Amino acid sequence: MNLRQLKYFLSVVDTGNMTRAAEHLNVAQTALGMQIKQLEESLGVTLLVRHSRGVEPTKAGSLLRERALEILKLVEQTRNDVAGGTSGNTETIRLGITPALMLIVGTEIVLTARERLPQVSLSLVEAMSHVLAETLTRGEADFILCYDVPDLPQFSRIPILQDDLVLVTLPQGPMRRPISFSEVLNHKLAMPEEGDTVRTAVAKAARDMKRELSIAYEVRSISAMKNLVSRGAAASVLPYFSVIDEVRDGKLDARQIVEPSIRRTLYLTTSQQRGPFRNTEGLISAIRSSLSIVTDALGPLAHPV
């Protein structure tokens, strides 16, 4: 039994599916299956039950999951302690953050962390929310600050903020009244790819109303979406803080969506397979303090948790 096998086993149990676990781990499914088989042979017990929907742990497998989490946490803590003892007690933390948040608050988080946590070396990783969840699973980030992270057994989520999305269009005149979601659906939209949290939230609201989205352009970049709107090619549903500058300069218009509001939750998330980190509480405090910029800018669109 080795640490790699334990990590692989945890991923299989937490995803409940060998194919998804192999994708998250970025390994071939056959190689993953061999590692699980070797682990079962070394322990002399069956750890997983295969069925049509995937896999689930046996009684022995559930016990191993608990112990594996403890073992991997202890190993990570030992690594952090030993590395800290030989490098001026510096702790490196990789924080994943969305492009929109990076634009408005990324620098503030770095500066606040540097001021409050001089013993922490903070590295930012930028990606869309749904990509960051996979990044965390693969161990390429230690924490992620992003929206609507799935509630998975391997994740530990701390809700930070909720905010309402807005419809972004060309300027419509001085009165920017709220717009009903049914009216939003009458627009041709520039939207992110499937899996993105904004796209998911809007699509769910449309399904609840038994309506269809009219997606004219599917793009990953927020800048590209804003450019399409500014050229009159489409409207878009976006977080307000991603268009604050354009709205202030009169280049774009942002209208609150109502009936219903389209609301997302921002989480600071870490993996239970890593850590604990010595400076977790300090990092949480620094992020909450930095996000006051966002809540001030959002005004009534923000709902602190």
N, C-alpha and C positions, 0 to 999 in steps of 0.2 A: 504494500500500500504506500503510495507517495502523494505529494501535495497536488500534482497535476491531476491525478485520478480523482482526488477529492473535489477539486474545482470543477472538473468535468461532470462529476456525479451531481453536484449542487445545481449546475446549470440545467441538466436533464430534468431533475426533480422540479425545479422552480418554473421551467417552461412547460413541463408536462408533455414534451414532444421531442424526439430525437432529432428530427430535421431542424426544428427551430433552434435547439441547443447547438447543433453543429454550425448553423449560420451565425449565431451570436458569438461563438467561440472562434469562428473563422477556421474551422478544421473540417476535413472530410468526414461524412457521416460514418463511413466504414471504420476510420481510425478512432472515432469517438466510441463506436460500438465495441471495438476491441479493448479499449481502455476500461470500459464498464465491465466487460466480461472478465478481464484480468483482475479487477477489483473484487468481483464476486468470487472468483476462484481463490484469491488470496485469503478471503474471509470465510470461505466455505458456506456462504448463505446466498439466497436469492434476494436481491435488493430492489428489483423493479418488476412490476407486473405489466405486461404489454396487452393492450386492448385496441379496439378499432379507433378510439379517440386519441390514443397516444400511450403514455405510460403513467404509472403512479407508484409510489414507494410501498413496499411491504412494511410490516411492523419493524423488521430489522433495518429496512431502508430509512424509515422515519427516525429511528434512533441514530443512525449514522449521519443523517442530515444535521441533527442537533449538535452532535459531537464535531462534525466537520466545520460547522460555523465557528465553534469555540476554538478549534485548532487553528483555522486560518486567521482568525482575529488575533490569536496569541502570536502566531508567526509574524503577522504584519506589525503588531505592536513591538515585538522584539527587533524587527528590522528598523522601525522608526527610532527606537531607543538607542540601538547600537549606532546607527547612522548619525543620530543627533549628538551622541557622546563624542564622535570623532570629527564633527564639522561645526563646532561652535553652537551645538544644540539647535541648529536650523532645521525646520520642518518644511518640506516641499509639499504644496497642495496644488493639484491641477483642478481648476474650476471651469466647467463647461457653461457657456452662456449663449443665448440666442443673438442673432445679428441685430435685431431691433433694440434689445437691451444693451448690447455692447455699445451701440451708437450713443445712447443717452446716458448710461450709467457705468459703463465698463471702466473708464478712467477713474471715476469716483471710487469704485470698489477697490481698485488697485492702490490708490493713494490712501484711502482710509485704512486698508489692511496694513500698508507699510507703516502708517503712523501709529496704529494701535497694536500691531503684532509684528514688531521688528524681528522676532525670531522665526517668522514665516516667510518662505519664498513662494509667492503666489503666481501661478502661471495660468493664463486664460486660454481656453479652447473655444472657438466660435463655430456654431453649427445650428441648424434648425432644431426645434424641440424634439421632433420624433427621431432625428438622427442622434441627438445627444443621449437619449435613453439607451440606444444601442452602444454608443461610445462608453457609457458607464458600465454596461453589462460586460463589454470586452475588456474592462480594466484600463481603458485609455484616459479616463478622468476619475478623480476622487470624489468630486461633488459636481452636480449640475444644477443650474438655476434656469428652469424652463417651465413651460406650461403643460398642465394636464398630463403629468407623468402617470403611466399606468400603475394601478395598485397591485404590485407583484410581491410575492413573499420575499424576494431577494432585495427589495428596495425599502429604504427607510425615508419617508417623505415628511417634510415640515412645510405646511402651508404658510405662505408669506403674504400674499396679496391676491385679490380678485379684481379684474377690471372688465368693463364693458367695451365691446368692439364698436366701431363706427363705420358708416358708409362714406367712402371717399370719392368725390366727384370734382369736376371743374367748378369754379365758383358759381353759385346759384343766386347771388344777390345778398343784401345785408341781413335778411332774416334766415337764420339757420335753425329752423324748427326740427324737432325730432322726427324720425321717419319710421313708419311701421315696417316690420320685417316682411310683411306681404308686399309692400311697395318695393322693398329692396330686391325681391325676387323678380320684379319686372325689368330690372336692369341687366344688360350684358356685363358680365363680371370678368375681371382678371384675378385669378385665384392661385394659391400655391398648389403643389402636387398633392395627390392623395396621401394621407398619412399625416400631413401637417395639421397642427392643432387648430388653427383658424379654419381651415377647410373642413375638418371633422366637425367642429362646433356648428358651422353654418349648414353643413349637409344634414346634420341631425335635426336642427330646427326646421329645415325644409321638409324632411321626411315626416316630422311630427305634424306638419300642416298639410301633408299629402301634396306637396308642391315639388317642382323640379328646379334645380339650379341651371341657369343659362350661363355656362362658362365659355366665354369667347377666347380667352387666353389662359393657358396653364404655365406658370413660370415659378421658379424657386426664389428668385431674387426680389426682395422688397423694393429695391431701386428700380428694377424693371417694371414692377407693377405700378409704381408711382409715375414712371415715364409714360406708360400706356394711358393712365388716367389723364395726365397733363396734356396728352395729344388728342384727347377726346375719343380714344378708341374703345374705352370701357370704363366702368366704375370698379371699385374694389372694396372689400371689407377688410379692415386692418385695425390693429391697436392704435389708439389715438397718438400715443407718444412717438410712433414711427413717422408721423406726418406733422408734428407740431410746428416745425420751422416753415414748411410750405403753407400751412394754414395761416400762420402769423404774417407771412409775406404776401398773402392774398393769391397765391398760385393754385391752391387746392382748397376744397371745402370738406369739412368733416361733420357729419350729422349723427347724433346719437340714435341708435337703433332701439326701438321699443316694440312691445306687443308681439313677441317677447324680446327682452334684452338678450343679447348673445354674450354670455359671461364666461370667462376662463379663470382658472386658478393657477397662480405661480407657486411652484414648489422649489425648495432647496432639498435635493435628494442625494443620498449616498447609498452605496451597496453594503449590505450586511456581510458580504464576503470580504470586506476590507476594513481597515482601521482597527480599533478606534484611533482617531487623531487627537493629539494633545490639545490642539487649539480649535476644536470644533465650536465650542461656545463663543470664543472670540470671533471666529469667522462669521457665525450667524449674526452676532451683534453688529459687525462691520457692514454686512450686507443689508440688514434692516435699516441701519442709519443711512447708508448710501441711497437706498430706494426711496427715501423721503423726497428726493428730487422727482421721482416718477409720480408718487402720490400727489404731490403739490401740482404737478403739471396736468394730471388727469382730473383733478377737482372732483365733481360729483360722479365721474365715471369710475373712480377708485373705491374699493371696498376692502380696507385693511383687515387681515385675519388676526 
